[in-house]
Amino acid sequence: MPRPDRIVLAVFAATVLVGGSNFVAVRFSNRELAPLWGATLRIAASGVLLLALALVARVRLPTGRPLAAAMLFGLWNFGIGYALTYLGLVDAPAALAAAIVATVPLLTLFMAAGMGLERITTRRLIGACIAIVGVGVIFADQLVAVSLSSVAAVVGLAIVIASSTVFAKRLPEAHPIGTNAIAMPIGALVLLALSRVSGESAVLPARPDVSAAVVYLIFSTIALFVGFFFVVRRWTASATAYSTVLTPVVTVALGTALAGETVSLTFLAGAALVMAGTYVGALASS
């Protein structure tokens, strides 16, 4: 695969900023809205806007095999993935979630290797070991204050992101706007069903900070996943997933400044090990 050009790198950097800020915005959403309903509201609104954009811009929507693939991507990534995101962030700090999700490139590597897309090397195994030690340090620092169910949800989220990245790499060729315009409504239906089964209240936000967070999340979701598909089509799956290694930097900064979250030196050391291990395993030259 050729080295990415400046446009790809610029879009990649934008996905890092948006992805890192989204963890903090979800924490604000969960302050007032039930988690699964908050996720439903976000993905449904994003899907409607993206579908309208596709129609106005005359973007061809996927049909046949690409349509089926887009629907499966929506069910898994937007349905299951965002359910885990919102449930995990009810209790888990945004910084903890971002640090766990930083292991995604390594998970992506092993999944891609299992599908024959990439190859596992000694360097990648060393990187995985370093990252695992870092996750252990983070858990030791955070598990006293965070429920195991929230941690399990965030770990599940990391698995969903990794598998979705590999799946997106293998999707039939289709326009990123058209693909997400189909995938998001499917995910919203899954989230709505889960919210109804859970007996959540379907209300609109009343608090100004929560309303601002929800509006931001709606538009940032469109930017994030259109950008994600743009990059993954022009770079490797594992390199694209590397954006999750950089998101903790954005999340910690915004979580501290906007949400009043604090992190310890132990947490920062663990997060640094996760990022270092992922760099060694996913991006460093052999």
C-alpha positions in Angstrom: 0.0 0.0 0.0 1.5 3.4 -0.9 2.4 6.0 1.7 -0.6 8.2 2.5 -0.6 11.7 1.0 -1.2 15.0 2.9 -4.9 14.9 2.4 -5.2 11.4 3.9 -3.0 12.5 6.8 -5.0 15.6 7.4 -8.3 13.6 7.5 -6.6 11.1 9.8 -5.6 13.9 12.2 -9.2 15.3 12.1 -10.5 11.8 13.1 -8.1 11.8 16.0 -9.5 15.1 17.3 -13.1 14.2 16.8 -12.7 10.7 18.2 -10.9 12.0 21.3 -13.6 14.7 22.0 -16.5 12.3 21.5 -15.6 10.3 24.7 -16.0 13.5 26.7 -19.2 14.6 24.9 -20.8 11.2 25.6 -20.0 11.7 29.3 -22.0 14.9 29.2 -24.9 13.2 27.3 -25.1 10.6 30.1 -25.5 13.2 32.7 -29.2 13.7 31.7 -30.1 11.1 29.0 -30.5 7.4 29.5 -27.4 5.9 27.8 -29.0 3.7 25.1 -31.6 6.4 24.4 -28.8 9.0 24.1 -27.0 6.8 21.6 -30.2 6.3 19.7 -30.9 10.0 19.5 -27.4 10.7 18.3 -27.1 7.9 15.6 -30.6 8.4 14.3 -30.2 12.1 13.8 -26.7 11.6 12.2 -28.2 9.0 9.9 -31.1 11.2 8.8 -28.8 14.1 8.1 -26.3 12.0 6.2 -29.1 10.4 4.1 -30.3 13.9 3.3 -26.8 14.9 2.3 -26.5 11.9 0.1 -29.7 12.7 -1.7 -28.9 16.4 -2.2 -25.3 15.6 -3.4 -26.7 12.8 -5.6 -24.4 10.2 -4.0 -25.2 6.8 -5.2 -26.4 4.6 -2.3 -25.1 1.0 -2.2 -27.1 -1.8 -3.7 -26.8 -5.6 -3.8 -23.8 -6.9 -2.0 -22.5 -3.5 -0.8 -25.9 -2.8 0.6 -25.9 -6.0 2.6 -22.4 -5.2 3.9 -23.3 -1.7 4.9 -26.3 -3.0 6.8 -24.1 -5.5 8.7 -21.6 -2.8 9.4 -24.4 -0.6 10.8 -25.7 -3.4 13.0 -22.3 -4.2 14.5 -20.5 -0.9 14.6 -23.3 1.6 15.2 -25.7 -0.7 17.0 -23.6 -2.9 19.3 -20.6 -0.6 19.3 -22.4 2.5 20.4 -24.5 0.6 23.0 -21.2 -0.5 24.6 -19.8 3.1 24.3 -22.7 4.8 26.2 -23.1 2.0 28.8 -19.4 2.0 29.5 -19.2 5.7 29.9 -22.0 5.9 32.5 -19.4 5.0 35.1 -16.0 4.9 33.4 -14.1 8.2 33.0 -13.5 9.3 29.4 -9.8 9.0 29.9 -10.0 5.4 31.0 -12.2 4.5 28.0 -9.8 6.2 25.6 -6.8 4.4 27.1 -8.5 1.0 26.7 -9.6 1.8 23.2 -5.9 2.7 22.4 -5.3 -1.0 22.2 -7.4 -1.2 19.0 -4.5 -1.2 16.5 -3.0 -4.3 18.1 -6.4 -6.0 18.1 -6.8 -5.0 14.5 -3.5 -6.4 13.6 -4.2 -9.8 15.1 -7.7 -9.9 13.5 -6.3 -8.8 10.1 -3.6 -11.5 10.4 -6.2 -14.1 11.2 -7.9 -13.1 7.9 -4.7 -13.1 5.9 -4.6 -9.4 5.4 -1.5 -8.7 7.5 1.3 -10.6 9.1 2.2 -11.1 12.8 5.9 -10.5 13.5 8.1 -10.6 16.6 8.1 -6.8 16.8 4.3 -6.8 16.8 4.2 -9.4 19.6 6.6 -7.3 21.7 4.4 -4.3 21.2 1.4 -6.3 22.3 3.2 -7.3 25.5 4.1 -3.7 26.3 0.6 -2.5 25.7 -0.9 -5.3 27.9 1.4 -4.2 30.7 0.1 -0.7 30.2 -3.5 -1.8 30.4 -2.7 -3.7 33.6 -1.2 -0.6 35.2 -4.4 1.4 34.2 -6.7 -1.3 35.6 -4.8 -1.3 38.9 -5.2 2.4 39.1 -8.8 2.7 38.0 -10.7 -0.5 39.0 -11.2 0.7 42.6 -13.5 3.5 41.4 -15.0 2.0 38.2 -17.4 -0.9 38.1 -16.3 -4.1 36.3 -19.4 -3.9 34.0 -18.3 -0.5 32.7 -14.8 -1.8 32.1 -16.2 -4.8 30.3 -18.3 -2.6 28.1 -15.3 -0.5 27.1 -13.2 -3.6 26.4 -16.0 -4.9 24.3 -16.1 -1.5 22.5 -12.4 -1.9 21.6 -13.1 -5.3 20.1 -16.0 -3.9 18.1 -13.9 -1.0 16.8 -11.0 -3.4 15.8 -13.3 -5.8 14.0 -15.2 -3.0 12.3 -12.0 -1.6 11.0 -11.0 -4.9 9.4 -14.6 -5.4 8.1 -14.5 -1.9 6.6 -11.3 -2.7 4.8 -13.0 -5.7 3.2 -16.2 -3.9 2.3 -17.1 -3.8 -1.4 -16.1 -0.5 -3.0 -18.7 2.2 -2.2 -18.9 5.9 -1.4 -18.3 6.6 2.3 -21.3 8.9 2.5 -23.6 6.4 0.9 -22.3 3.5 3.0 -22.8 5.4 6.3 -26.2 6.8 5.2 -27.4 3.1 5.2 -25.4 1.9 8.2 -26.4 4.6 10.7 -30.2 4.1 10.4 -29.7 0.4 10.9 -27.6 1.0 14.0 -30.2 3.5 15.3 -32.9 0.8 15.0 -30.8 -1.6 17.0 -30.1 1.0 19.7 -33.8 2.0 19.8 -34.8 -1.7 20.3 -32.3 -2.0 23.1 -33.5 1.2 24.7 -37.1 0.1 24.6 -36.3 -3.3 26.1 -34.4 -1.6 28.9 -37.4 0.6 29.7 -35.5 3.9 29.2 -37.3 7.2 29.0 -37.3 8.8 25.5 -36.9 12.5 26.3 -35.0 15.4 24.7 -32.2 17.1 26.7 -33.1 20.1 28.7 -29.8 21.1 30.2 -27.7 23.5 28.0 -24.5 21.6 28.4 -26.1 18.3 27.5 -28.0 19.8 24.5 -24.7 21.2 23.2 -23.0 17.9 23.6 -25.7 16.0 21.8 -25.7 18.5 18.9 -21.9 18.2 18.7 -22.1 14.4 18.7 -24.6 14.3 15.9 -22.5 16.3 13.5 -19.1 14.9 14.7 -20.4 11.4 14.1 -20.9 12.2 10.4 -17.5 13.8 10.1 -15.8 10.9 12.0 -17.1 8.0 10.0 -17.0 9.7 6.6 -13.3 10.5 7.4 -12.7 7.0 8.7 -13.9 5.4 5.5 -11.9 7.9 3.4 -8.7 6.9 5.3 -9.2 3.2 5.6 -9.7 2.9 1.8 -6.3 4.6 1.3 -4.2 3.1 4.1 -3.9 -0.2 5.9 -6.5 -1.2 8.5 -3.9 -1.3 11.3 -2.5 2.1 10.5 -6.0 3.6 10.3 -6.8 2.1 13.7 -3.7 3.9 15.1 -5.9 7.0 15.5 -7.2 5.4 18.7 -3.7 5.5 20.1 -3.6 9.3 19.8 -7.2 9.9 21.1 -6.3 9.6 24.8 -4.2 12.8 24.5 -7.2 14.7 23.3 -9.6 13.0 25.7 -7.4 13.6 28.8 -7.0 17.3 27.9 -10.7 17.9 27.2 -11.9 15.7 30.1 -9.7 17.8 32.5 -10.7 21.1 31.0 -14.4 20.6 30.4 -15.7 17.6 32.5 -13.6 18.1 35.6 -12.0 14.7 35.3 -8.6 14.1 36.9 -6.0 11.4 36.2 -3.1 10.2 38.3 0.5 9.8 37.4 0.0 6.0 37.5 -2.8 6.3 35.0 -0.6 8.5 32.7 2.3 6.0 33.0 -0.1 3.1 32.0 -1.5 5.1 29.1 2.0 5.9 27.9 2.9 2.2 27.9 -0.3 1.4 25.9 0.6 4.0 23.3 4.3 3.0 23.2 3.4 -0.7 22.8 0.8 0.0 20.1 3.4 2.2 18.2 6.0 -0.6 18.4 3.5 -3.2 17.4 1.5 -1.3 14.7 3.6 1.5 13.1 7.3 1.3 13.9 9.4 0.2 11.0 10.7 -3.3 11.3 
